[in-house]
Amino acid sequence: MADTYRRQCVIEAPIEEVWAVVSDPETHPDWWPEVQDVRQVEDVAEGSEYTRVTRRMGFLDMVDTVWRVERLEHLKEVHFRCTLTGTFTRFAMTPAERDTFVEVEVGMEPTDTRWKVAKAVMPRRFFRNWIRDLLDALPEAVRKKAPAAR
């Protein structure tokens, strides 16, 4: 089993508004750490793939990676995985009256020896800091995309 890191938050917005941001890869550059651009997004569905341009691990050059939507359960859960590294992110959402409870789980199931080594030398705080930054930025992205009349 992979080491995973989890964190939760409550976002002051209805679940539909949070879902619209979290489940749409085209919004990810606005709030997802390291993501600079997203390309080739067609229909977001389980099994679909798209290309992300990221600054890998925050300090290396930009790299294009293919990500797959592994699970997409409308208004409940979305799970993304990098086909190159095995890094994954799962978002689970639950309505909380007018707000939304969000749990994020991140981790890495390395796809080959190179990524096993990278995971072994990666500081343990990397994912903890990354997930914190992600959840700090997500509420603002939801507010920006939300309908004007709420």
N, C-alpha and C positions, 0 to 999 in steps of 0.2 A: 504494500500500500504506500502511496506517495505521501510525503509530508505535505500537509495542507495547512493553510492559514485562513482563519475566519474572522470576520468582523461584521457587526450589525449597526444599523442606524435607523432612525425614523425620519422620513422626509415629509415635510409639510405640503403634501400634494396628493391628489387622488391617485390610485394605483394606475389608472389609464394614462395619466401624464408621465408617471415614472416609467411605465412599460414602454411608452413611445420613444423614450430616450435610450433606455438600457438595451432594448431589443433591436435597435436600428444601428448597424455598424457605421452608417454615414455620420452619426452624431458623435462617435467615439473620439475623433480628434479634438472635440471641444472639452473633453473632461477626462479621458482615459490617459493615465501617465504614459509617456513615451510615444504615443501614437501621433504621428504627424499628418498622415493622410490615409484614406481608405479608397480603394479602387475596385472596380469590377463587381459592385454590389448589384445584383439583379433582384430576384425575388428571395427575400429572407425566409427560409424554411429549413426544417431539419435536413441535414445533409448538404445544404448549400455551402459554397465556399466563396471567399472574397480575399483580396490582397490588402494587407496593411503595411504601411511604411512606418517603421519605428526606429527610434534610437535605442538599439539593443542594450539592455542593462544600464541605460542612462549615460553611458560614456563612450561607447563604440560608435563607429560610423553608422549611417542610416542603412537599413536593410529591409528588403521586401520579403514578407512572409505570407504564406497562405494559411488562413484560419477557416475552420469549419464550424458551422452551427451544429452541435451534436444533439442538443435537445432544445425544443421550443414549445413550451406549453403556455398558451396565451394567458396573459395576466398572472402567471404563476412563476415560471422558471425559464431561464435561458442559459445555455451552457456553450461556451466558445472554447475551441482548442487550436493551438498552433500545430500545423502538420509537420513543421521543421523541428521544433524543439520539444514538443510535448507539453508545453506550458498550457494551463487551462484556467478558466475563470467561470464560475457558476454564480448566477444571481437568482435568488429566490425572493419572491415578493408576496406580502400578505397585507390585505387592507386592514387599517387600524383606524376605524371611524372615518374621518375625512383625510387622514394621513396614510402613509405607506411604510410598513416595516420592511427593510431590505437586509437580507443576509448575503454577504459575498464570501465565496470560498475560492482561494487561488492555490495553485501548486504546480508541480512539474512531474510528469512521468516521462523521463528522457527517452527519445526515440532511438538513440544510438550511443556508442561509447563517448563520442565527443561531448554530448549533452549530459551524460552521466558525470563526466569530469567537471564540466561547467557547474552543474548542480552541487557537486561536492566542494568546490572552491568558492562558490557564491556565498557571501555573508548571509547568515540566517536572518539578519534584520532586513535584507533586501525586500522580501515579500511582505513583511510586516509594515515597512515604511511605504511600500508601493500601494498596498491595500488601504492604508490610512489616507494617502494622497488621493486615491480614487474616490473614496467616500466623502472626502472633504470637497471635492470638485463637483460631484454628481448633483447635489441639491441646487446649485446655481445653474447648471445646465438644464435641469428640469424647469426651473423658474423662467429661464430665457425662452424655452420652447413652448411653455404653457400658453393656452389661449388668453388673450388680453382680459377678457371678462371672466373672472373666476369668482 
